[in-house]
Amino acid sequence: LHSETSIVSMLNLVFYKGIPPAFLEGDGDQFLLSLVDYCARHLVFLGTPEGVNTALRRQKSPLSAANLSTYLATRSRLDEVQDSVYDESYKTAVAAALLSRYF
């Protein structure tokens, strides 16, 4: 998931300079269509109501410092992995939303 976030961030840098001409030739339009679909799915993820989207809820309503300290001290390894998945999912969705501005 971290790799996915990195790739989307790198694509943001590429598209910042303009759509590369190679993407407009041959099968490049299929690539762009797939990329638009990818970005749209992540925009839907960000638009999901906070009550059913744990990754979004964690970003909008973080734990207080005291509660966070207690949570970090008592969480299991599974919770740690799940927290990482939520954080990376959110980062990827935000990066995809930024990428969608070029389409």
N, C-alpha and C positions, 0 to 999 in steps of 0.2 A: 504494500500500500504506500509506503514511503517512496518507492521508486515511481509509482504512478504520479504522486504529487510532484516529484522532481521533473518528470517528463512534461507534465502540463505546464509547469513553471518555465521550462526551457522553451516550449512552444510559444508561450507568451512573449519571450524575448525575440524569437524568430519573427513572429507576426508583428511585433512592434515596428520593425523596419519595413513592413509591407508584406503582402502575400507573395511568397516566392513564385516566380514564373513557372517553375517546374510543377507546382501544384495546380496550375491552370491548363496544363497540357496532358493529353492522353488520359490515364486513369486518375489523374490528380483531382478531378471533380468528384470522383467516388470517395477519395480520401477526405476531401472537405465536407462532403455530405455526412460521412461517418463521424467526423469531428464535431459537426453541428449537432448531430444526434447525441453524441457523448455529452456535450455541454448542456443540451436541453434536459437530459436525464438528471444531471447534477443541479440544475436550476430547480427542477421539480423537488429534488431532495431538500434543497434549502427552503422551498416553499411549503414543505410539509408542516402541519401544525406542531408547535413546540411540545404539546402534550404527548405525541406519539413518536417524536424524533429525539431520542436521547442525546445524540451528538449535538444537536442544536440547543437543546435545553441546558446542557452542561456549559455551553458557551454564553448563553444569555443570562443564566442564573448560577454563577459559580458559587462554590462553598465559601463561607467566611474563613478567615485565617485560622481561627481556633478549630472549626469543624474540619477544615482541610488537613490540618496537622494531625488530628485524631484519625481521620480517614486514611491518610497515608501510612500512619503507623500500624494500622490494623488490617489493611487490605491484603487479600490473598494474591498469589501469583496470577491466578485466573483473572481477578479484578484488575490487576496491573496491565495484563495483556488487553483486556476489554477496554480499559481507559485509553490505551494507546490506539486501538482501532477507532474509537469514537473521535479522538483528536485528529488522526490522520484523515478520516472520512470527511470531517469538517474542513480541514485545510485543502483537501483535494477539491471539494465542492466549491470553495471560494476561488481557488485558482482556475477552475473551469468556468466559473461565472465571469472572471476577469478575461479569460480567453474569448468568451462569447461576444465581447464587444467588437471584435474584429470581423464579425460576420454580419 
